[in-house]
Amino acid sequence: MSTGLFYLRGQETIYIEDSDETIKFRQRRYFYYLTGVSDIPDCEVTYSTDDDILSLWLPKPDAREILYSGVPKSLVECKDE
């Protein structure tokens, strides 16, 4: 394909059945290779071949998640990695 928009989803958060605990997170291999993001679940990435732009899409912060896990990484922190 010479033109288009490619989309790749990172590893999703997986909860243990009947629990609020998650299974140990491990990013998908190709997603990590393209983005360098190894520790943030539920991300997505798009690549526009027309503009040669790679865009990382982070999940919207959830108030409950911030309460239990702390403030997530900012866009600047993700870009620096």
C-alpha positions in Angstrom: 0.0 0.0 0.0 1.4 3.4 -0.9 -1.2 5.5 0.7 -3.5 5.1 3.7 -3.8 5.0 7.4 -2.5 2.1 9.4 -4.0 1.3 12.9 -2.5 -0.9 15.6 -3.9 -1.5 19.1 -1.7 -2.1 22.1 -2.3 -4.7 24.7 -5.6 -4.2 26.6 -6.0 -4.3 30.4 -7.0 -7.9 31.3 -8.8 -8.4 34.6 -8.7 -11.6 36.6 -12.2 -13.2 36.6 -14.4 -12.0 39.5 -11.7 -9.6 40.7 -10.5 -6.0 40.3 -6.9 -7.2 39.9 -5.3 -7.3 36.5 -3.1 -9.9 35.0 0.6 -8.9 34.8 0.8 -6.4 31.8 3.1 -7.1 28.8 2.9 -4.9 25.8 2.4 -6.5 22.3 5.7 -6.9 20.5 5.0 -5.0 17.3 3.3 -2.2 19.2 6.3 -1.8 21.4 8.6 -1.9 18.4 6.8 0.9 16.7 6.1 3.1 19.7 8.6 2.3 22.4 5.7 2.2 24.9 6.1 -0.8 27.2 4.2 0.0 30.3 0.9 1.7 29.4 -2.1 -0.5 28.5 -5.0 0.3 26.3 -3.0 2.6 23.9 -3.4 2.8 20.1 -1.2 4.0 17.3 -1.9 5.3 13.8 0.4 5.9 10.9 -0.5 8.1 8.0 1.5 7.1 4.9 0.5 10.3 3.1 1.9 12.6 5.8 4.5 10.2 7.3 3.0 10.9 10.8 3.0 8.3 13.6 0.4 9.2 16.3 0.2 7.6 19.7 -3.3 7.6 21.3 -3.3 7.3 25.1 -6.4 6.2 27.1 -8.4 8.9 28.8 -7.5 9.0 32.5 -10.2 7.6 34.8 -10.7 9.2 38.2 -10.9 5.8 40.0 -7.7 4.7 38.3 -5.9 7.9 39.4 -7.1 7.3 43.0 -5.7 3.8 43.1 -2.7 3.9 40.8 -1.6 7.6 40.8 -1.4 10.1 38.0 -0.6 8.5 34.6 2.3 9.6 32.4 1.8 12.9 30.6 2.1 13.2 26.8 5.5 14.9 27.2 6.7 11.9 29.3 5.5 9.5 26.7 7.2 11.4 23.9 10.5 11.5 25.8 10.7 7.7 26.1 
